[in-house]
Amino acid sequence: MTKQISVIGLGYIGLPTAVILANQGYIVYGMDTDVSKIRAIQRAEITTTEPELANALKSAVQSGRFFASVDVKKADIFLIAVPTPLKADLTADLSYLQQAIQQIAPQLQKGNLVVIESTVPVGTTEQVAQWLQHLRPDLSFPLFSQNTADVQIAYCPERVLPSKMMQELVQNDRVIGGLTPACTQSAVDFYQDVVQGKCLATNAKTAEMCKLTENSFRDVNIAFANELSLICDQQGIDVWELINLANHHPRVDILQPSVGVGGHCIAVDPYFICSQSPEQAKLIRTAREVNNHKPVWVVEKIKVAVADLMMAKNYRPDEIKIACLGLSFKADVDDLRESPALAITQNLAQWHQGEIWAVEPHIQTLPVILADQVKLTDFSTALQRADIIVHLVKHSCFATIKPDSTQVYLDFCGATV
């Protein structure tokens, strides 16, 4: 019998996951609370530029195996892929996850498997079992009945790169941790039929910590490169040349500096560790501080450039036109979540009296926070008219940049390296 899978949350991870499963032959019920998103999915339409997703969605919908709804349907397996953003106090906001648990609880039956793919603090999977036991006292859950549980619960984080999701969701290894050995095995059995990568079995807490560790590792290494860029700027050293030379050492591999760290993972997940282990996570917390400071430093460098240009050409502030190249959190994607480039552009718009143009070829409209202060324009127009060109994101379509000798060009992403 074809297994039925309910995917809760049809965002950046949930939708590609649901589509892949449907195209592999499963009956998939996708659920999201956003009515407009559900209607678009039912028409096989998407608003992201994730390669291959549009065609895969059309195939899934046309196959008759993928159904999108605002309601949770009964299924054999429930995959939860809802957001877990930060609260103001830099702890995890689990309200979306708790809402998802409340929605699936009435649909659970004996023999079901519940898998959390959302990034969560350590111990959250145990909390989910407690929530479910409270909501469904007629069923038994792990922690309370161990291997005899009616419903198995496991944690399996996604580990994919935007712009390569459709490949990596299938090809990457998966870390799978259940609340009991039986839970782990149940989840491993499912994922082994879905992915081509290895299914690495562990327990739930270790799997939760593994996801946080991977992103914190990246954050710390990026922070080293970003801090190095500040030091080199102070000492008059070309940081890009320096890193290139240092990386010729056989055991050195320094990352490239940037305008900061963004996205839904690296800029968020380390805080989950810091909030739970504040005394121990000193390096992880410091890395967050370094990366959070980088956009502030970038804005200050731009302000200096504006002041210098005013002095050199006797311009008024409102006469100086600034073009910001890139708004997304990384190169060649349309994802603006936690984007330092977006924050920098917003900061400039609030401060600068002259025109500011944003050049982001991967979006059609500006986010609300920029709409009244910044104009979205094309690359060619910005190059022709800007007095100051601020290169924030290393999009491949900007590789041909050749600023005029009269323009101030600020490269913050190593675009000319």
C-alpha positions, 0 to 999 in steps of 0.5 A: 500500500502506498504510504501517505505523508502529511507535510506541515509547513510548505515553506523553503523546506516543506514545499520542496520536500513534499514535491519530491515525495509526491514525485517519488510515488507517495501520497502527500498532503501538504499543509500551510496556514497561508491561504494565498500560498495554498491556492498558488500551490494548487495552481502549481505556482511558486514565488521563489526562484529555486531551480527545478522546483517549479517543474517538479511542483507541476509534475507533483500536482498533475500526478494527482499525488500531491494535495495542498490544504490549510487542514492537516489530513490523516497520514502514516507519517507526519513531517513538520517543517515549520519556522523556529525564529528567534524571539526578542530575547534571542531564544527560540520561538517554538510557537509555530511548532506547538501550533503544528503539534496541536493541528496534527494531534487529532489526526494521529493513529496507532502506528504513525511516525512523527518527524521534526525537520525544523531546527530546534533547541536540544530537548525539543523533540522530548517536549513534543512527545509531552505535548502530544501525550497531553493532547492525546491521552488515548495514545502512548508516546515515547518517553512514557512507554518507550519501545511500546509506544503507539506513535514513534517520534524522531528528529531529522534536520534538513541540511541543504543549500538554497539554489541546490535544494532539489538535489541536496534534499535527496543526495545529502546524508541525513542525521536521524535521532529518535526518542527511542531506538525503535523511533530511530529505526522507524525514521531510518526505514522511511528516509532510506527509501527517500534519500540517496545519501547515508542515514546516520542513526543517533538519538534525538538530542544528538541529532538536534545538537548536530544541526546547531553544531553545523551552523555554529561551526560555519558562523565561527569560521565566517566570523574569523574572516570578517574580523580579519577584514576589520583588522586588515582595513585598519592596517592598510592590508588587502584582506583578499590578497592576504587570505589567498596567500594564507590559504596556500598553507596546506592546513589553512582554509580561511573563508571569504569575508562578507557584509555579515551573516544571513539566512534562516540558519547560520544567523539564527541557530547559534543562539539556540546553543547560547541560550541553553549553555550561556556560560559554556558557549563563549566562542559561539556567542562572540562569533555572533557578535562579530558577524552582527557588527559587520553590517554596522562597520559596512555602513560606517565605511559608506558614510565616510565615502559619502563625506569624502565625495562631498568634500572632493566634488563639493556635492550636497548630500542629496545630490549623491546617488548610491547603488546597492548591488545585492539584497539577498543573504547570499549570492544567486538566490532570492532569499532575503531572510536575515540578510545583512545586505538588506539591513545595510540598504535599509540603514542607508535609506534612513540616513542618506538624503539622496537617491538610493537604488537597489539592484537585486535581479532575483526579485520583482518587488522590494520588501516593505521596509524599503518600498518607500525609500529605495528604488529597485533598478537594473544593473546597467542603469545603476552603473550609469547613474550612481556616484557610489557603487556599494557591492554587497552580494557577489551575484554572478550576474554582477561579474562584469562590473566595470565602474567608471573612474569617476565613481566610488566603488566599494567592494565588500564581498570580494567581487573583483578578486 
